[in-house]
Amino acid sequence: MTVSVKNILALLSPEGALGFHLAGVETVEVKGEGEVANFLSDEEEHKEVGVLIVEEKLLVEVPDEIMRRIKRRGVPVIVPIHIPDEWQRTGVAEDYIANLIKSAIGYRLKIKK
């Protein structure tokens, strides 16, 4: 039995592509304007791709006909993902101070900026 190995590829906005690229996933940065639909409609362009990770907001631009054709073929398997528009991070120092105050007085204080 011969098994062919397919690649994993991620079609993402420039903001979302960085994390996948750092994780070693081959990425293609797209800005929309039908770039994902053009990529998916050209079967030669993705013939080696087995799993295609696509950002949700870019996938909605793809016409139903192209999605039906890919679903009939079964390859590539399209995995839609959601990437938040804005990443929020709490400050490590603020959490430390809040926990320190809580342990001292028994109440959690909300630190305002």
C-alpha positions in Angstrom: 0.0 0.0 0.0 1.3 3.4 -0.9 0.5 6.4 1.3 1.0 9.9 0.1 1.8 12.5 2.7 -0.1 15.7 2.4 0.9 19.0 3.8 -0.7 21.4 6.3 -1.1 24.9 5.1 -2.7 28.0 6.9 -4.3 30.8 4.9 -4.5 33.7 7.4 -4.4 37.4 7.7 -1.0 38.9 8.5 -2.0 39.3 12.2 -2.9 35.7 12.6 -0.1 34.2 10.5 2.7 35.0 12.9 1.8 32.4 15.6 1.3 29.6 13.1 4.5 30.5 11.3 6.4 30.4 14.6 4.9 27.0 15.3 6.3 25.7 12.1 3.1 25.6 10.0 3.5 26.7 6.4 1.5 29.9 6.1 0.2 32.1 3.3 -0.8 35.6 4.3 -3.9 36.9 2.6 -5.7 40.2 2.9 -9.1 39.1 1.6 -10.4 40.5 -1.7 -11.0 37.0 -3.0 -7.5 35.7 -2.5 -8.8 32.6 -0.6 -11.4 31.9 -3.3 -8.7 32.3 -6.0 -6.4 29.9 -4.1 -9.1 27.3 -3.6 -10.4 27.5 -7.2 -6.9 26.7 -8.6 -6.6 22.9 -7.9 -2.9 22.9 -9.0 -2.1 25.4 -6.3 -3.3 23.2 -3.4 -2.9 19.7 -4.8 -0.2 18.8 -2.1 -2.3 20.2 0.8 -4.2 17.8 3.0 -5.3 20.1 5.8 -6.0 23.7 5.1 -6.4 26.1 8.1 -8.4 29.1 7.1 -9.4 32.1 9.2 -13.2 32.3 9.5 -13.6 35.9 8.3 -11.6 35.0 5.1 -13.6 31.8 4.5 -16.9 33.6 4.2 -15.8 35.3 1.0 -15.5 31.9 -0.8 -18.4 31.1 -3.2 -20.6 28.1 -2.3 -19.7 26.4 -5.6 -16.0 26.3 -4.7 -16.8 24.9 -1.2 -19.1 22.2 -2.7 -16.4 21.1 -5.2 -13.8 20.8 -2.4 -16.3 18.9 -0.2 -17.0 16.4 -3.0 -13.3 15.8 -3.5 -12.7 15.5 0.3 -9.2 17.1 0.0 -8.1 19.5 1.4 -9.9 19.2 4.7 -10.7 22.8 5.6 -10.4 23.8 9.2 -11.9 27.2 10.0 -10.5 29.0 13.0 -11.4 32.2 14.8 -8.6 34.6 15.5 -9.6 37.5 17.8 -9.2 41.0 16.4 -7.5 42.1 19.6 -5.5 40.2 22.1 -5.9 41.3 25.7 -3.3 40.6 28.4 -3.4 41.4 32.0 -0.3 42.7 33.5 1.7 40.2 35.5 2.8 42.9 38.0 -0.8 44.0 38.6 -2.0 40.4 39.2 0.9 39.9 41.7 0.1 43.1 43.6 -3.7 42.3 43.6 -2.9 38.8 45.0 -0.5 40.2 47.6 -3.2 42.7 48.8 -5.8 39.9 48.9 -3.6 37.7 51.1 -2.9 40.7 53.4 -6.5 42.0 53.9 -8.6 39.1 52.7 -10.4 41.0 49.9 -9.6 41.1 46.2 -9.2 44.7 45.0 -9.7 45.8 41.4 -6.8 47.9 40.4 -7.9 50.7 38.0 -5.5 52.3 35.5 
